[in-house]
Amino acid sequence: MFFHRRHHRSSALDIWPGFVDALAALLMVIIFVLMTFVVSQLSLTDALQGRDQALAHLNDQIHTLKQALAGEQFRLVADSG
């Protein structure tokens, strides 16, 4: 009878390696998904920073052109008046 209980208990514990393998696989999938999100976030941040720098450069050019236009308009008004 003692042998029967011992055998029964060990067979019940044999399912735990399967649970451990499943949890390890789930953990690997979660880590992979998180790494994918981190890499995509970094690449999108880099792309947005480049876009923001380009917009700032274009705004500076617009400001310079507005000043040049205002100067030319002032010169034309002064020459005609």
C-alpha positions in Angstrom: 0.0 0.0 0.0 2.9 2.4 0.8 4.4 1.7 -2.6 1.0 2.4 -4.3 0.7 5.9 -2.6 4.3 6.7 -3.4 3.8 5.8 -7.1 0.5 7.7 -7.2 2.1 10.9 -5.7 5.0 10.9 -8.1 2.8 10.5 -11.2 0.8 13.5 -10.0 3.9 15.6 -9.8 5.0 14.6 -13.4 2.7 17.3 -14.8 4.6 20.1 -13.3 7.4 20.1 -16.0 4.7 20.7 -18.6 3.5 23.7 -16.6 7.0 25.0 -16.2 7.6 24.6 -20.0 4.4 26.4 -20.8 5.2 29.2 -18.4 8.7 29.5 -19.8 7.3 29.7 -23.3 4.7 32.3 -22.3 7.5 34.4 -20.6 9.6 34.2 -23.8 6.6 35.4 -25.9 5.9 38.3 -23.5 9.6 39.3 -23.6 9.6 39.1 -27.4 6.5 41.3 -27.7 7.9 43.8 -25.2 11.2 43.9 -27.1 9.3 44.5 -30.4 7.4 47.4 -28.8 10.6 48.9 -27.4 12.4 48.7 -30.8 9.4 50.2 -32.6 9.1 53.0 -30.0 12.8 53.9 -30.4 12.5 53.9 -34.2 9.4 56.1 -34.1 10.9 58.5 -31.6 13.9 58.9 -33.9 11.7 59.5 -36.9 9.6 62.1 -35.1 12.7 63.9 -33.8 14.0 64.1 -37.4 10.7 65.5 -38.5 10.6 68.0 -35.7 14.1 69.2 -36.6 13.1 69.6 -40.3 10.0 71.6 -39.3 12.1 73.9 -37.1 14.6 74.4 -40.0 11.7 75.2 -42.4 10.1 77.6 -39.9 13.5 79.4 -39.6 13.6 79.7 -43.4 10.0 81.1 -43.5 10.9 83.7 -40.9 14.0 84.7 -42.9 12.0 85.0 -46.1 9.3 87.1 -44.3 12.0 89.5 -43.1 13.4 89.7 -46.6 10.0 90.4 -48.0 9.2 93.0 -45.5 12.5 94.7 -46.2 11.8 94.7 -49.9 8.3 96.0 -49.4 9.6 98.8 -47.2 12.3 99.6 -49.9 9.6 99.7 -52.6 7.4 102.0 -50.6 10.3 104.3 -49.7 11.4 104.5 -53.4 7.9 105.2 -54.7 7.1 107.8 -52.0 
